[in-house]
Amino acid sequence: MSNSESNQDPSEPSSSDDERAESRVLSNERAWTAIIVGVVLLTAVFALGRSGPSPSKSKSEPQRAKAAPLLSPEAVPLVTGEEPVQDLFVKAGCVVCHTIPGIAGATGRVGPELLLRITGPDRLADPKYRGKAKTVREYIVESILSPSVYVVPGYPDRTMPNWYGQKLSAGAVEKIVTYLEHIPAPDRSSDG
């Protein structure tokens, strides 16, 4: 043994003991931090899971979300119209805010369900409608390119981006319109 080791009081911790103790404290702090973060994340996931999808509402009662997701022009690539219909709606971001029958993952509730073959005529006849469209087809184009011209009652204005004309080619708009004006009424007989 060296003199420094032999002269050390056994009750005094050595520097390596101090390092081990400090390492244990840091490990414990990290473990507690991980546990706390895990509990917070589990609580958030549980809360989201419990909120789940709301029961279906009648046709006259719009399904709404509490907050609109942020959709920036930078997040949406140019949609050419050469994409398959499913990919077109996803790429354009429509599925984030709207429920669109026949489009997988399109279960959004920020905007109205896109059943324009059924709802379009009523919207055109609404005394609050101030647009220029005369047909459902024209109304769909107008709704995409100038969404604030007519806002469906029960939904907030300025939620639908007004920059879609810059992100959707004429071919993409045509494909969207053709799809939306031909969606049949969904079978709601099982909705109770």
Stockholm file with secondary structure:
# STOCKHOLM 1.0

chainA/1-192         MSNSESNQDPSEPSSSDDERAESRVLSNERAWTAIIVGVVLLTAVFALGRSGPSPSKSKSEPQRAKAAPLLSPEAVPLVTGEEPVQDLFVKAGCVVCHTIPGIAGATGRVGPELLLRITGPDRLADPKYRGKAKTVREYIVESILSPSVYVVPGYPDRTMPNWYGQKLSAGAVEKIVTYLEHIPAPDRSSDG
#=GR chainA/1-192 SS CCHHHHTSCTTSCCHHHHHHHHHHHHHHHHHHHHHHHHHHHHHHHHHHHHHCCCCCCCTTSCCCCSSCCCCCGGGSCCBCSCSCHHHHHHHHTHHHHCBCTTSTTCBCCSSCCCCHHHHHHHHHHCTTCCSCCCSHHHHHHHHHHCTTSSCCTTSCTTCSCSCHHHHBCHHHHHHHHHHHHTCCCCCCGGGC
#=GC SS_cons         CCHHHHTSCTTSCCHHHHHHHHHHHHHHHHHHHHHHHHHHHHHHHHHHHHHCCCCCCCTTSCCCCSSCCCCCGGGSCCBCSCSCHHHHHHHHTHHHHCBCTTSTTCBCCSSCCCCHHHHHHHHHHCTTCCSCCCSHHHHHHHHHHCTTSSCCTTSCTTCSCSCHHHHBCHHHHHHHHHHHHTCCCCCCGGGC
//
